[in-house]
Amino acid sequence: MIRLFTLLVLSSFVALADPSGKTGFTSKTSTGCGTCHGGNAGAAVTVTLNGPRSVKPGEMVDFSVVVGHASARSAGISITVRSAPTAPTGAVGTLSVAATGSGLRVRTPGTGQEITQAAPKTIVDKQVTFNFSWTAPVTPGSYYVQAVANAVNGNGGPDNGDDWTFLEPVEIKVESATSVEDVPLFTSLYPNPLAPSQILRLDAEFVGPTQIRIMNMQGSVVIDEMMDLANGALPRPLAELPRGVYMITATGGMISRRGTFIIE
């Protein structure tokens, strides 16, 4: 009788706690991690998606999800890309992870693709990063990254020592390529030349999240990231770039501009 009771308890535990991740809970219309990790859904966990917000049809791009928590021991994640912000099923494009070292795996291949952790990932300095890639569909449109993340105490139990939250769905636009020559020039781009310690300022209409793409004169992309601009000012100096001439394109909302600047 004792052995039977023990088996029942273990069976329930396995059904609740799955260190290799669960699928089907990324949509904000779902129960999220609540059925396995207690009821602490909220601000104790932060989830941030880094990566481009505009891609070309069929283009493969890299993303990272950063999960933060002040005191948890480890974290898990489930990620997918769907056709609507809270769509509960289906997946768009192709998800992939590095063959080794990512700590992630692709689940339910095909139209139901999701990425989960292969095992809980240790939180260091109050955060942990999960890296993955997505190959966009060939059909232009808006698609949405969904994710749900937990930060856990590591005891393997579904108790209130665990926290979790959803990523606010992030829109990724798949847009047909537009020739750079078709993009109008900045009306203002200064200082130019630019010292490594100075902040580059664009047209003042660029405010908030803006995709910044910078290429060197050899045509190599040296910066391609979403930056939060205030009155056209980049949020940081471009100190990592060596001296030279660069081409910059900025896209924010429906506005795109291009120009050339010099770092001296």
N, C-alpha and C positions, 0 to 999 in steps of 0.2 A: 504493500500500500504506500509506504514511504517512497519507494522507487518510482511508482506511478505518479505520485504528486510531484516529485522532482522533475520528471520528464515533462509534465504539463507546464510547470513553471518555466522550464528552459524553452519549451516550444513557444510559449507566449512571449518570452524575452526576444527570441530570434525574430518573431513576427514584427515586434515593435522596433527593435534597434538593428539597423543594418549599416555597419561601418563602411561598406562599399557604395552607399548611396541608394536612394530610391528615385523612381521616375514618376511622372504624372502629377507633380505638385508645383510646377513653376507658375501657373496662372494664378493671378490674385483672386480668382473666383473659387480656387481650391482651398483645402484646409491647410496647405503649406506643410511646415514641419510639425504642426501642433499635435498630430496623433502619435508622434514618436519622441518628441523632445519637449513635452510640457507646454504650458500655456503662455510662455513669456515671449509673445510676439511684439516687437516694438523697437524703441530708439536705442536700446542697449547695443544692438548690432547695426553696423553700417555696411552698406554694399554699394560699391562704385564701379561703373564700367568705364574703362579707358579704351580708346580706339576711334577710328574714323566714323563719321556720321553720314558720309556720302561715298558710295563706291560705284564702280562700273559693272555692268552686267557680266557675270562669269568671273569677276575678279576675286582672288583669294586674299583676305586681309587678316591681320592679327589683332586680337583683343586680349585684355586682361581684366579680371574681376578682382577687386581688392575687398576683402572682408575684414572689418575691424571690430575689436571688442576690448574693453579695458582689462579684463581679468580672466577670460576663458582660456582653456588649455589648448584646444584644437578646433578646427572648423571643417565644415563640409559644404558642398555646393551642388546645385542642379541647374543646368543652363540649356536653353533652347532658343530658336528663332522661329517666330510664327507670323502669320499674315495679319493679325490684329492684336492690339495691346493685351487683351485678356483672353484670347482664344485658348480653350482648354486642351485642344488636341491638334495634331498635325505639326509638321515642321517644314521650313522653307530653306532651300540651299543645302549645303553640305557642311557639317561640323567635323572638325578634326583636331587632334592633339599630337604633340610630339611623341615619337615612339617611346622615348624613355625620359624620365625626370620630371614630367609635368604633374604627376600625381593625379591625373584625370583619365577617364576612359569614355569612349562613345558607346552609348546604350541604344537599344532598339533601332538598329540601322534602318534607313529608308525614310518614309514620310513621317515617322514618329521619333526621329532622332533627338536624343538629349545627351548632355555630358554630365557625368557625376564624378565625384572623387573616387579614386581607386581605394583609398583608405583615408581616414581623418588626417588632415594636414596640420602640423604643429604651428601655433600662433607665436610669432616672434616680434617683440617690440609692439605688441598690441594689434598686429595685423598679419594677414597672410594673403598671398597673391596666387591666383589661378590663371594660367595662360592657355589660350586656345585660338584656333583659326576657323574662319568661315568663308566658304566659297559661295558668292552671291548667285542667285538664280539669273537666268538670261532675260527674264521679263522685268522691265523697269517697274518700279512701284515703291511703296513704303512697307517695310517689314520691321518687326519688333523683337528685340532681345528681351526674353523673360528669364528670370533667375530667382531662386530662393536659396538662402544661405542660413546655416546655423553655426553657433559658437557654443561649444559644449565643455562640460567639466571633466569629461573623460571617464566617468564611472560606468558608462554603458547602459545606464538606466533612463527611462523616460520621465525624468523628474523636473522640478522647477529650477534646478541648477543650470539648465540649458536655456539659451536664448536663440531666437531666430527672427528673420524678417524677409520680406520680398524686395527684390530690386524693382524700383519704379520702372515700368517698361520703357525701353529706349528705342526711339525710331531710327532706323537705318534706311536711307534713301538709296535705291538702286537707280542710277540715272545714266542715260546714254551719254557717251563721251562727247564733250564739246571741245572744239579746237581752241587752244589757248589764244589764238589770234582773234577769236570772236568775243573774248572777255574784255570789257572796257578797262582803260587804265585808271589807276588811282588819281584823284585830283590832288591828293596830298600824301606825301611819303617822306618823312623826315625823322631825325636828322639823316642826311644823305650827302656825303659819306657818314658812316656810323662807327663809333668807337665800341669795342667789345663790352664796355660797361654801361653803354647807353640803351635806352628803351626805344625801339622803333615804333613810330606812330603812323597809323593809316588814316583813311577818311573817318571822320568822327561818327558817321552813321553805323560803323561796325561796333555793336554793343552786345555783350553777352557771348554765348557759345559761338565760336567762329572757327571753321576749319582752315588752318594755316598750312600751306604746302610751299616749301622752299626747295629750289633746285640750284645746284652749282652750274657753272658754264659748260661742264662736261655732260649735263643732262641727268645727273644722278640726284635723286630725291634725298635731301639731307635732313629735312624735318617735315613730318606729315602728322599733325596732331590737332585735336580740338583744344582751343585756348579760350579762356574767358576774358574778353576785351572790355575795357572801360573807355568810352569816348575815342575808340580807335587805337588805344595804346595796348601793345602786347603786354602780357602779365610779367614778363621777365626779359632780361637781356639775352642776346644770342651769343653768349660768351663762348659756347662750344664750337662755334664756326671759325675757321681760320680766315685770314685776310683774303679778300677776293671779291668777285662780282657774283651776285645772286639774283635769281628771279623768284618772286613771291606771288602767290595767288591766295586770295582770301575769299571764303564763301560763308556768308551768314544769312540764314533764311533764304530769301529770293535774290539776294545781292551777291554779285561776284565782281572782283576787281583784280587787276594784275599790275605788276611793276617791277623795276629793277633797282637794286640798291648795292652799295659798296661797303664792305667792312674794311677799315684801315688800321 
